[in-house]
């Protein structure tokens, strides 16, 4: 992904007023020829970065496109905008979508949350969905898909392929969801090799290619030979890992694989389409309700991306078997106790298995064998 486009509020207003919103598959305003007129739903999607970032924004875009073509009896007009900064200017973009008839708006970035809540209060007949959020209102809900199990399984695979015993994880902002993803990765690796380490570096931004490249190179210089990540676009980490001959693990979209053709291991691939269909249907039939929704692993909203062509069979099998154990309940949680933090303090008691929704809001510490600090 390229650097985020910096836009002033005035520029954003001009963008919206000039109808520069990207309209995907706009529905005709003419009545249907059927006996009963086909229902129409206008849906807005606001993206922090490019919808071709092989990561967060691309996965969200793909989900919206899937939703558009999987709502039987409903004609969907999809309005999307890319490269919108996390500031008050997003409110004007939301308003322009509402002016065009939007009844469901997906504001696809953590930093839009408070601005979206304000707009939701002003527009009670419009429904808002926030990914990975933690605040709700009458017409404002949030959602995510449980993926810590997949981070754990990828840690298992990483421990199977590493020769140095040194793994790496490039994270964006050290919020609980990202810290927990890094922790789950290390816990999976520890289940294979109790001496494995994971160096974690947080860049402080969801998108900073310069820092992402620097973090990956620093790890390579220190002997790390497998690197995972959780940033908006994994492209820079994938490319750098390929250049340094490190196994690369992506996040958000399987599209990242093309940027590390020889050293791609696997990744977390979000299949948002079916969930977006579910949410859109609830708006159409009047059953939408506010909730903090976290879909379980078995719903397949989050899934393992295909493995790379050079991944050993043992690593593939171990990761897939781990996922099956989570699905069957043989392993209850990636954080099934006892779990110790990097200082040796017991954080989760033996036998305890906190649910993912709790993990997403409470994990602010790094587990045993992690090198680095959440800042």
C-alpha positions as CSV (number, residue, x, y, z in Angstrom):
1,X,0.0,0.0,0.0
2,X,1.2,3.5,-0.7
3,X,1.4,6.3,1.9
4,X,-2.0,7.5,3.0
5,X,-3.2,10.4,0.9
6,X,-3.4,13.6,3.0
7,X,-6.6,15.4,2.4
8,X,-7.9,18.7,3.9
9,X,-11.5,19.0,4.9
10,X,-12.1,21.4,2.1
11,X,-10.7,18.9,-0.4
12,X,-12.9,16.2,1.0
13,X,-16.0,18.4,0.7
14,X,-15.0,19.2,-2.9
15,X,-14.6,15.5,-3.5
16,X,-18.0,14.6,-2.2
17,X,-19.9,17.6,-3.7
18,X,-18.3,16.8,-7.1
19,X,-19.8,13.3,-6.8
20,X,-16.3,11.8,-6.8
21,X,-17.6,9.0,-4.6
22,X,-16.8,5.7,-6.3
23,X,-20.1,4.1,-7.2
24,X,-19.9,0.3,-7.7
25,X,-22.8,-1.3,-9.5
26,X,-25.3,1.6,-9.2
27,X,-28.8,0.4,-9.4
28,X,-31.3,1.9,-11.8
29,X,-33.8,4.3,-10.4
30,X,-36.5,3.0,-12.8
31,X,-39.2,0.8,-11.3
32,X,-38.8,-3.0,-11.7
33,X,-40.8,-4.7,-14.5
34,X,-41.8,-7.3,-11.9
35,X,-45.2,-7.2,-10.4
36,X,-43.7,-6.2,-7.1
37,X,-41.1,-3.5,-7.3
38,X,-37.7,-4.7,-6.3
39,X,-36.4,-3.4,-3.0
40,X,-33.5,-1.0,-3.2
41,X,-30.8,-0.5,-0.6
42,X,-28.1,2.2,-0.8
43,X,-24.9,1.1,1.1
44,X,-21.9,3.3,1.9
45,X,-18.3,2.1,2.4
46,X,-15.6,4.4,3.7
47,X,-12.0,3.2,3.5
48,X,-8.9,4.5,5.2
49,X,-6.6,3.4,2.3
50,X,-6.7,1.9,-1.2
51,X,-9.1,-0.9,-2.0
52,X,-6.1,-2.5,-3.8
53,X,-3.9,-2.7,-0.7
54,X,-3.8,-6.5,-0.5
55,X,-4.9,-6.0,3.1
56,X,-7.5,-4.4,5.3
57,X,-9.2,-2.1,2.8
58,X,-9.2,-4.7,0.0
59,X,-10.8,-7.3,2.2
60,X,-13.5,-4.9,3.2
61,X,-14.1,-3.8,-0.4
62,X,-14.3,-7.4,-1.5
63,X,-16.9,-8.1,1.2
64,X,-19.1,-5.2,0.0
65,X,-18.9,-6.3,-3.6
66,X,-19.9,-9.8,-2.5
67,X,-22.8,-8.4,-0.5
68,X,-24.1,-6.4,-3.5
69,X,-24.6,-9.5,-5.6
70,X,-25.9,-11.8,-2.9
71,X,-29.0,-10.1,-1.7
72,X,-31.9,-11.8,-3.5
73,X,-34.7,-9.5,-4.4
74,X,-32.7,-6.4,-3.4
75,X,-31.1,-4.0,-5.8
76,X,-28.0,-2.6,-4.1
77,X,-26.4,0.8,-4.9
78,X,-22.9,0.6,-3.4
79,X,-21.0,3.9,-2.8
80,X,-17.4,3.6,-1.7
81,X,-14.7,6.2,-0.9
82,X,-11.0,5.5,-0.5
83,X,-8.1,7.2,1.3
84,X,-10.2,9.1,3.9
85,X,-8.2,10.2,6.9
86,X,-9.4,9.5,10.5
87,X,-10.5,13.0,11.3
88,X,-13.7,15.1,11.5
89,X,-13.7,15.4,7.7
90,X,-15.2,11.9,7.5
91,X,-18.4,13.4,8.8
92,X,-18.9,15.3,5.6
93,X,-18.3,12.1,3.6
94,X,-20.9,10.3,5.6
95,X,-23.4,13.2,5.1
96,X,-22.9,13.1,1.3
97,X,-23.7,9.3,1.4
98,X,-26.8,10.0,3.4
99,X,-27.8,12.7,0.9
100,X,-27.6,10.0,-1.8
101,X,-30.0,7.8,0.1
102,X,-27.6,5.6,2.1
103,X,-29.4,3.6,4.8
104,X,-26.4,1.4,5.8
105,X,-22.9,2.7,6.2
106,X,-19.8,0.7,6.8
107,X,-17.1,3.0,8.2
108,X,-14.1,0.8,7.7
109,X,-11.5,2.1,10.2
110,X,-11.1,2.1,13.9
111,X,-10.5,5.9,14.0
112,X,-13.8,6.7,12.4
113,X,-15.7,5.4,15.4
114,X,-16.4,8.6,17.4
115,X,-17.2,10.6,14.2
116,X,-19.6,7.9,13.1
117,X,-21.4,7.9,16.5
118,X,-22.0,11.6,16.2
119,X,-23.4,11.2,12.7
120,X,-25.5,8.3,13.9
121,X,-27.1,10.4,16.6
122,X,-28.0,13.0,13.9
123,X,-29.4,10.4,11.5
124,X,-31.5,7.9,13.5
125,X,-32.9,6.2,10.4
126,X,-29.4,5.3,9.1
127,X,-27.6,2.3,10.4
128,X,-23.8,2.2,11.0
129,X,-21.4,-0.7,11.2
130,X,-18.0,-0.3,12.7
131,X,-15.2,-3.0,12.4
132,X,-13.4,-3.9,15.6
133,X,-15.2,-1.1,17.5
134,X,-16.2,-1.1,21.1
135,X,-19.0,1.5,21.3
136,X,-22.6,1.1,20.4
137,X,-25.8,3.2,20.0
138,X,-29.3,2.6,18.9
139,X,-28.3,2.7,15.2
140,X,-24.6,2.0,15.6
141,X,-23.1,-1.4,16.0
142,X,-19.7,-3.1,15.6
143,X,-18.4,-6.4,14.3
144,X,-15.3,-8.5,13.9
145,X,-14.4,-12.1,13.2
146,X,-12.6,-14.3,15.7
147,X,-9.1,-14.8,14.3
148,X,-6.8,-15.4,17.2
149,X,-7.1,-19.1,16.6
150,X,-5.7,-18.5,13.1
151,X,-2.8,-16.4,14.6
152,X,-2.1,-19.3,16.9
153,X,-2.2,-21.9,14.0
154,X,0.2,-19.6,12.0
155,X,2.5,-19.6,15.0
156,X,2.5,-23.4,14.9
157,X,3.4,-23.3,11.2
158,X,6.1,-20.7,11.8
159,X,7.7,-22.8,14.5
160,X,7.8,-25.7,12.0
161,X,9.7,-23.8,9.3
162,X,12.1,-21.6,11.3
163,X,15.7,-22.6,11.4
164,X,16.9,-19.9,13.7
165,X,14.1,-20.2,16.3
166,X,13.5,-16.5,15.9
167,X,10.2,-15.2,14.7
168,X,9.0,-11.6,14.1
169,X,5.7,-9.7,14.2
170,X,5.2,-6.2,12.8
171,X,2.2,-4.5,14.4
172,X,0.5,-1.2,13.8
173,X,-0.9,0.5,16.9
174,X,-0.5,-1.5,20.2
175,X,-4.2,-1.8,21.0
176,X,-5.5,-5.0,22.6
177,X,-6.6,-6.6,19.4
178,X,-3.2,-6.3,17.8
179,X,-1.3,-7.2,20.9
180,X,-3.4,-10.3,21.4
181,X,-2.8,-11.3,17.7
182,X,0.9,-11.1,18.3
183,X,0.6,-13.0,21.6
184,X,-1.5,-15.8,20.0
185,X,1.1,-16.2,17.3
186,X,3.8,-16.7,19.9
187,X,1.7,-19.0,22.0
188,X,1.1,-21.2,18.9
189,X,4.9,-21.3,18.2
190,X,5.6,-22.1,21.9
191,X,3.3,-25.2,21.6
192,X,5.8,-26.6,19.1
193,X,9.1,-25.2,20.5
194,X,9.3,-23.9,24.1
195,X,12.4,-22.0,23.3
196,X,11.2,-20.0,20.3
197,X,11.0,-16.2,20.5
198,X,9.0,-13.6,18.7
199,X,10.3,-10.0,18.3
200,X,7.5,-7.6,18.0
201,X,7.8,-4.0,16.7
202,X,4.8,-1.6,16.7
203,X,5.1,1.1,14.1
204,X,2.5,3.4,15.7
205,X,0.4,3.7,12.6
206,X,-1.9,1.5,10.6
207,X,0.0,2.5,7.5
208,X,3.6,3.6,7.5
209,X,5.5,1.7,4.8
210,X,8.9,3.3,5.8
211,X,8.6,2.0,9.4
212,X,7.2,-1.3,8.3
213,X,10.2,-1.9,6.0
214,X,12.6,-0.7,8.7
215,X,11.1,-3.1,11.3
216,X,11.3,-6.0,8.9
217,X,14.9,-5.3,8.0
218,X,15.8,-4.9,11.7
219,X,14.4,-8.3,12.4
220,X,16.2,-9.9,9.4
221,X,19.5,-8.4,10.7
222,X,18.8,-10.0,14.0
223,X,18.3,-13.5,12.5
224,X,14.5,-13.6,12.4
225,X,13.5,-15.9,9.5
226,X,9.7,-15.8,9.7
227,X,7.8,-12.5,10.0
228,X,4.1,-12.0,10.5
229,X,2.3,-8.7,10.6
230,X,-0.9,-6.9,11.4
231,X,-1.0,-3.5,9.6
232,X,-3.5,-2.2,7.1
233,X,-1.5,-3.2,4.0
234,X,1.0,-6.1,4.4
235,X,2.5,-5.3,1.0
236,X,5.7,-3.6,2.3
237,X,6.3,-6.4,4.9
238,X,5.7,-9.1,2.3
239,X,8.1,-7.4,-0.3
240,X,10.8,-6.8,2.3
241,X,10.5,-10.4,3.6
242,X,10.9,-11.7,0.1
243,X,14.0,-9.6,-0.5
244,X,15.5,-10.8,2.8
245,X,14.5,-14.5,2.2
246,X,12.2,-14.6,5.3
247,X,9.0,-16.6,5.4
248,X,6.2,-14.1,5.1
249,X,2.8,-14.3,6.9
250,X,0.1,-11.8,5.8
251,X,-3.1,-10.5,7.4
252,X,-6.5,-9.4,6.2
253,X,-6.4,-10.6,2.6
254,X,-4.9,-13.6,0.7
255,X,-4.1,-11.1,-2.0
256,X,-0.8,-10.4,-0.1
257,X,0.6,-13.7,-1.3
258,X,1.5,-12.3,-4.7
259,X,4.0,-9.9,-3.1
260,X,6.1,-12.8,-1.7
261,X,5.8,-15.4,-4.4
262,X,8.7,-17.6,-3.1
263,X,8.5,-17.0,0.6
264,X,4.8,-16.7,1.3
265,X,3.8,-19.0,4.1
266,X,0.1,-18.2,4.7
267,X,-2.0,-15.6,6.5
268,X,-5.3,-14.6,7.9
269,X,-7.8,-14.1,5.1
270,X,-11.1,-12.3,5.9
271,X,-14.2,-13.4,4.0
272,X,-16.5,-10.5,5.0
273,X,-19.1,-11.0,2.3
274,X,-21.4,-13.4,4.1
275,X,-21.4,-11.3,7.2
276,X,-22.2,-8.1,5.2
277,X,-25.1,-9.9,3.5
278,X,-26.4,-10.8,7.0
279,X,-26.2,-7.2,8.2
280,X,-27.7,-5.8,5.0
281,X,-30.6,-8.3,5.1
282,X,-31.4,-7.2,8.6
283,X,-31.7,-3.5,7.5
284,X,-34.0,-4.5,4.6
285,X,-36.3,-6.6,6.7
286,X,-36.3,-4.3,9.7
287,X,-34.6,-6.7,12.2
288,X,-31.2,-4.8,12.5
289,X,-30.1,-4.5,16.1
290,X,-27.1,-2.9,17.7
291,X,-24.6,-5.4,18.9
292,X,-20.9,-6.1,19.5
293,X,-20.7,-9.0,17.1
294,X,-17.8,-11.4,17.0
295,X,-18.3,-14.3,14.6
296,X,-16.9,-17.7,15.7
297,X,-14.2,-19.4,13.8
298,X,-16.6,-22.1,12.4
299,X,-18.5,-19.4,10.6
300,X,-15.5,-19.0,8.2
301,X,-15.5,-15.2,8.1
302,X,-11.8,-15.4,9.1
303,X,-9.9,-18.3,7.6
304,X,-6.4,-19.4,6.8
305,X,-5.1,-18.1,3.4
306,X,-3.7,-20.7,1.0
307,X,-0.2,-21.9,1.8
308,X,2.7,-20.9,-0.4
309,X,4.2,-23.3,-2.9
310,X,7.4,-23.8,-0.9
311,X,5.8,-24.5,2.5
312,X,6.7,-28.0,3.8
313,X,3.9,-30.4,4.2
314,X,4.6,-30.8,7.9
315,X,3.9,-27.1,8.5
316,X,0.7,-27.1,6.4
317,X,-0.6,-30.2,8.2
318,X,0.2,-28.9,11.7
319,X,-1.5,-25.6,11.1
320,X,-4.6,-27.2,9.6
321,X,-4.8,-29.7,12.4
322,X,-4.6,-26.9,14.9
323,X,-7.5,-25.1,13.3
324,X,-9.6,-28.3,13.4
325,X,-8.9,-28.6,17.1
326,X,-10.2,-25.1,17.7
327,X,-13.3,-25.9,15.6
328,X,-14.0,-29.1,17.5
329,X,-13.3,-27.6,20.9
330,X,-10.3,-29.8,21.6
331,X,-8.5,-26.5,22.2
332,X,-10.8,-24.0,23.8
333,X,-8.8,-20.8,23.3
334,X,-5.4,-19.7,22.0
335,X,-5.1,-18.2,25.5
336,X,-6.0,-21.4,27.4
337,X,-4.1,-21.2,30.7
338,X,-1.7,-21.2,32.2
339,X,-0.4,-18.2,30.3
340,X,2.6,-16.2,31.5
341,X,3.7,-12.8,30.3
342,X,7.2,-11.9,29.2
343,X,8.2,-11.1,32.8
344,X,7.1,-14.5,34.1
345,X,3.9,-13.3,35.8
346,X,0.9,-15.7,35.6
347,X,-1.7,-13.8,33.6
348,X,-4.3,-16.6,32.9
349,X,-4.7,-19.4,35.4
350,X,-4.5,-23.1,34.4
351,X,-7.7,-24.3,33.0
352,X,-9.1,-20.9,32.2
353,X,-10.0,-20.1,28.6
354,X,-11.1,-16.5,28.1
355,X,-13.5,-15.9,25.1
356,X,-12.2,-13.9,22.2
357,X,-14.4,-10.9,23.0
358,X,-12.7,-10.7,26.4
359,X,-9.3,-11.1,24.9
360,X,-10.0,-8.3,22.4
361,X,-10.6,-5.8,25.2
362,X,-8.2,-6.8,27.9
363,X,-4.8,-8.1,26.5
364,X,-2.3,-5.3,27.0
365,X,0.7,-7.4,27.8
366,X,3.1,-9.6,25.8
367,X,3.5,-13.3,26.5
368,X,6.5,-15.4,27.5
369,X,9.2,-15.4,24.8
370,X,8.2,-12.1,23.2
371,X,11.0,-9.5,22.7
372,X,9.9,-5.9,22.6
373,X,7.4,-3.8,24.5
374,X,3.9,-2.5,23.7
375,X,4.3,1.3,23.6
